Amino acid sequence: MTPLFSLLFDTLDARLKLRGPSRKVANKVFPHNWSFLLGEVALFSLVVLVATGIFLTMFYRPSTEATVYNGSYELYRGAQLPAAFESILRLSHDIPGGLLFRRIHRGASHLFIAASVLHMLRILLTGAFRRPREINYHLGIGLITFAFVAGFTGYSLPYDSLAGTGIRIAYSELLSLPLIGDRVAFWIFGGDFPTGDVIPRFFVFHVLVVPGLIIGMVSLHLALVARQRHTQFPVRGVDGHKFILGKPLWPAQFAESATLVLWISGLLTAAAVFIPWSDVALLGPYVPGEVGNNAQPDWFMFWIDGALRIFPPLEFSVFSLLTVSGPFVAGIVLPGFVFTALAAYPFLERKVYGLRGDWHVLTNPLEIPLRAGFMLGIWSFVLLLSAAATNDILSRLTGVSIENVLWFFRITCVLVPPLLGLAINRYAKRRLARHNRTVAGSEQEAQVAAASTEVLAGSKPKQPASG
């Protein structure tokens, strides 16, 4: 610690009594494993998003009214464009550093969502959602949901041809809600799309409502992590229920996090410089009734787009009261089912296996057959739906008719996920049976069984273990 920093800290400590709490924070132990950095990647990406978003907000016009572009881009010079599109075009080609900041913002949004999804995947696979961390797990699901909303509203704001197509689909999805669809669509869009209210409202959602919710939930998420201590992977000879093997926040973890910040900043900047993405000039402004051949959403919305593409155009009545349509089932019911299943799984696992007490040591998903089957089933379903969003591209590349590609995904999305889930569930049960083990009801039982059979070390069991 430098003399200047020591003097500053001593001055603050004399007034605020910081030495005791700061020592406790500095000594907080972080486990040794790269996968624990996924949450930090998401957090640092969020910081970049906020910083670049403030800059972009200064030049963006949330309006669809016609505006004449008089900037340097010759193709659109003198043309009447929607104000939102015109401001993005001006920001990209006439504001120094504007395009760089736009691309960094776009790259950070993808990194934030990807890191958040992988972070949740790690938590699901290893069982970090178990008691006492159920609240934090459900906060994470809420964070990912709002991250998707932020991503969708964000790429809608330029009001280019791709954005307009996505907004039109979202409007149709809201209309498909039984009984209340027209009212909900009116509340959000302010009238029949295209309407002049949609971009201002999306702007409020994107820069105020959703970021406020995300930042609040992230703050609570981090507070719970600090309060409840970290989980860790099993380490031979260490009672993970009582102790954490790792490195302290200061200076080891701080140095690692600082290095990660530099890597993220450098990679996002390099990607913004060398990858020509987010160029609205190539897409053109949104014209109602026109859909380009490149009308595909960002990757994190592929699974919903794929469901909409392959779901049959059905419409039926329920008790002669509700009219249920294909877009409602594919675009609202199926995503709702996925998120509901993810939210309900911790309670299901606890109920099925009669789990007791708190859990601080992570587990191999193959040691929990239900978890292994659930994870492979639900994620294969999402991946197949995502692949279905490229049905037109696959048809063009393979020469197979698009109708046959649609039927291929319709069949595989129904059959493959449950078959894969059942197969891995059966394999996990046989794996436990080979070691004369069952799913442990408490963490202490799990540690005793693992130590006696040395399954975690990858060796053959020396003797059967109960539990």
N, C-alpha and C positions, 0 to 999 in steps of 0.2 A: 504494500500500500504506500503510495507516494506521500511525502510530507504535507503537500497541499490538500490531498484528499483526506488525510488523517486529521488535519486541522479543521476542515469543513465538517467531517463526521463528528469530531469532538464537540464542535460548536452546536451542532444539531442535537447531539445526545444530551448535552447539558440542559437543553430546553424541552426536548421531546422524549427523553429516556428511551432511545432507540437501541442501545447496545444489547440488551437482553433479547428482545424479539428478533433483531437482525441476526444475532448469533444462531438462534434457533432456525431461522429460515436458511441461513448459509450452510448449516449442517444437515439439511434435509437430504436424504439419500435417494438417488435415482438408479434404477436397475441397469445392468449392463446388457443391452440388446438393442440392435438397430431399429427394430419395429416400434419401439417406444418413441422414436423420433417422428413418426407419421403425424402424431397430434401436433408437434411443434411445427412441422412443415405447413400444416393447415393454418395454424395460428399466425405464423410469419407471413403467409400468403394473404391472410385477411388484413394484416397491417399494410401491406403493399396495395391491396385493393382500396382501402380507405384513403391512403395518401394520394394515389393516382386519381381516384374518383373525385377528390376535392378539386384537383386541377381541371379535370374534364368538365365538371359542373359549371365552372366559370365561363365556358364557351358554348355550352349546349343550349339550344332553344327547344323546350318541350311543347311544340306546336306543329300542327299539320297544315296551317294556312300557307297559301302560295307565296313564295319569296323568290325574287330574282337573284341568281348567283352571279356575282361579278368578280370572282376570284381568279386564280392563276390556272386552274384546270380547264384546258381549252374545250374539252368535249361538252362541258355543261355551262360554259360562260354565256351569260345572257338568257339562260333557260329559266323558266319558272319551276321551282321545286318546292316540295314540302319543307317548311322551316326546319324541322328536325333533321331531315336528310341534308339540307343545305348547310346547316351548322356543323354537321359531322364532316362534310366535304371540305368546308372552310378550315375546320380544325386540323384535318389531315394534311392539307396542301398549302395552307396560308399562315398557320400559326407555328412559329418555331418550336420544334419539339413535340408538336401536337400528335403526329402519327406515332412517334416513339412512345409517348405516354398511353395512347390508345392501345397499342399492341402489348405493352407491359401490363396494362389493366386486364386485357383479354386473356393473356397468358396466365396471370395470377388467378383469374377466376377459374380457369380450367384446373390449375394446380390445387387450388383450395378445395374444389369439389372432389378431384381425384384423391387427394390425401385424406379427405374426410371419409370417403367411401372405403378406402383401404384401411383406415383407422378403425372404422366400424367392423370391417371384415375380420381384422385381427382380434378385436374384442369378442366377436361372435365365435370365432374358431377356438379361442383359448379359454373361453368361459369367464372373461373379466366382467361380465354383466351380472354375476351372481351376488347374492347378499354379501356385503351391505351396499352394493353399487347399482342397484336397480334404477334408482332415481337418475343417476348420472347417465346410465345407458339410454334411458328414455329421453333425456335431454339431448343426447347425441342424435337420436332418430329425428327429433324436432329440428335440430340444427341442419341435418342433411335435407330435410324437407324444405326448409326455408332457403337453403343454398340453391336448390333446384329452382325455386320461385325467383330468387335473385338473378340466377343465370338466365332464365327465360325472359324476364322483364328487361334485363340488360341488353340482350341481343335483339330485343324488339324496339329499343329506343331509336336506333338509326332510321327506322321506317323505310328501309330498303325493300326490295322485292321479296327477299327471304324472310325478313321480319314481318312484313304484311301478311305473308302466307301463314306464318306461325300464329299470328294474332287472329286471323280468320278461323283457323282450326280451334284455337282456344275458345273463341266466341261460340262456335258450333257445339263444342263440348258443354259449355255452360247451358246452352239452349236445350241440350238433351236431358238435363236433369228433370225427372218426373215432377209434375205439379208446380215446381218453383223455378224452373229453368229460365223462363222469360224475365222474371223479376230479378233473379240474381244477375243475369246478363245485363239488364238495364242498370242495376246498382253499380256494377263494375265498369261498364263501358259507357254509360250515359246515353244510350240509344242504340239504334241499329247500326252495326258495323258496315262500312267505315264511318266513324263519327269523330268529330274534332276533339272530343273529350278523352279519347283513349290514351293518347300519348302523354298529356299532362297527368293523367291518373297513374299510368304506368311509371312515370317519372317520380311521383310522390312515393309509390310503393318501393321503387328501386333505390332511391337515395335517402329515404327517411324511415318508412315503416319497417321494411324487411331488414335493413342494416341495424336498426335499433333493436329489433328482436334478436338478431344473430349476436350482436355484441353483448346484450344482456344475458343471453343463454350461455355464451362462451365464458363470460365472467363467472356465472354461477357454476358452470362446469369445472372451471379451474379451482374455484373455491372449494368445491366438494373433493376434488383430487387432493388438494392440500390438507383438507380436514381428515380424509379417510386413509391416507397413505397409498403408496403405489402397490400394484400387484407385481409379481415377478415369476419368472419361469423356475421350475424346480431345480435346485442345486443339491447334489449329494452331500450329506453331512450338515446341511443347514436347515433348521426348522423355519421354513418360510412362513409359518403361521405367526411366528413371534419376531423374526428378524428379516431385514432386507439386506441383501448383498449387492453393493453397488458403489457409486461415487457420490460425494457431496455436491450440493449445488454450487458452492464456491470453494475452489476455483474451477474444478474439473468440468462439471456440467455446464457452467457458464461459458467456459472456453469452447466446449463442443457446440453449444447453442449459437455462440457468436460466429463460429466457423460455418455453421449451417445457414445463418442469415446471409453471410457473404456469398456462399454457393448459390442460394436461391436468388439473390439479387443479380449475381453475375449471369446465371442461366436465363433468367427472365429477360434481362437486357440483351443478351446475345440472341435469344430467340426473336425478340422484337426487331433486332437489326437485320437478321439474316433470313427470317421466314416471312414471306409476303402475305400474311393473313390479314383479315379484318379490313379488306379494301372495299368500301361500299361503292366506289366509283365503278367497279366492274359489275356490280349487281344492279345498279340503277335504282331509282325511287320506286316505291310501291305504287302500282296501278291496279285499282280494283278490277277483278276478273281475270288478271293475268297471273300465271304461275310458271316459273322457269323450270328447266330440266334439272337444275341443281337445288331444288326445294327440299332440302333435308336439314333437320335441326342439328344443334350441337350434340356431341356424342352422349352426353348424360341424359338426353331426352330420346335417344334412339329406341329404348325399350317401349316407351309409350307410343311413339310413332309406328314402331313395328306392330304393336297390338292393333292399332287403328287400321293398318294396311291389310292384315291377314284376317281380321274378324269378319265373318260373313255379314252382308247387309240385311240383318234381320230386324224385325219390329214386332213386338207382341204385347198383349195386354195382361195385366195381373189383376184378377178379380174385377175386371171391367172398370177399374179405377185408375190404374197407372199404366202408361204407355212406356215400355222399355225398348230402347233402340240399341243397335249395334255400337254406335259411337259412345253411348253412355256406359255400356258394359266394358268395352275395350279401353276407353280413355279415363274412366273414373272408377269403375268397380274393380278392375284388375289391379291398377296401381294401389287402390285402397286396400285390396286383399293382401298385397305384398307388404305394405307398411304395417298393416294390422298383425300379420303373421310375425313380422320382426319384433313388434312391440310385445306380443303375447308370449313369445317363445321362452323367456326366462321363467315365467310362471308355470308354463307347461313342463319344462325340464324339472323344476323343483317339485311339482306335483307327481310326475311319473316316477321319479326316483326317490321321493321322500327325503330330499336334501335337508340337512339341518345345519344350523350355525352359520358363522361367517366363513368366507373363502378368500384367501389372499394369494394362494399359489395357483398359477395357470395350469391348464391340463391340455393334453393332446386330444383333439376332437375324436380320434379313433377310440379313446377310452370311454366315450359317451355315445353309444350307438344312435340314440335319438338325435343328438346334435349333428353327428356326421351325416345322417340321412337328410335331415332338415336343410343343412347348409348346402349340400350338393344339389338337392332338389330345387330349392328356391333360387339359387344363383344360376343354375343351368337354365331355369325358366327365364330369368331376366336376360341372360346372354343370348338365348335363342330368339327372344323377342327383339333384342338389339340387332341381331343379324338379319332379322326379317325386315328391318328398316332399309336395308340395302337390296331389296328384292329386284328393283329395276336394274341396278348395277350388276348383280349376279346374273340376271337374265341376259344382259348384253354381253357379259364376259364368257358365259358358258354356252350361249346359243339356245338355252332351254326357254320355252315360252314362259312369260311372266305368270300365266295362270298355273302352270305346273310348279313354278317356284312357290307361289302362294300356297298351294295344296301341300307341298313338302313341309313348309313351316307350320301349317295348320296341324298336320299330323304329328310332327316331331315335338311341337310345343305341348301337345296333350300327352304323348306317350313317353318321351325321353326323360323329363324331370322326375316323374314318380318311379320309373324303372331304375334310374341312376340312384335315387334316394334309397330305394329298397335294397339295391345291390350293395351300396356302401354300408347300410345299416346291418345287413346280414354279415358282411365281412368283419365289421367291428365287433359284433357279437361273437363270432368264431375266434377272433383275435383274443378277446377276453377269456373265452373258454379254454384256449390253449394254455393259459397261465393260471387256470383255476380261479379266476377273479370275476367279481361282479362290480357293478357301479357302486362306488363308495357313497355312503350316506352323509359323511362329514369329511372335512379336510384332514382331520387326524387319522381317520380310517384310510383315506387315500394315501397318505404318506407312509403309513405302516405297510400297506399292501405293496406300494411301489418299492419300498426299501427291501422287503422280503423277497420279491421276485426279480428285482433289478431290471424291470421292464424299461424304466426311463433311461438306463445306461445302455440299452440295446443288447444285453447279454441274455442267455437262456436262463429261465428260472431255476433256482436251486431247490426250492421246495414249494409246495402249494401254500397259498395264503388265504385266510378267510376274509369274508367281506365282499 
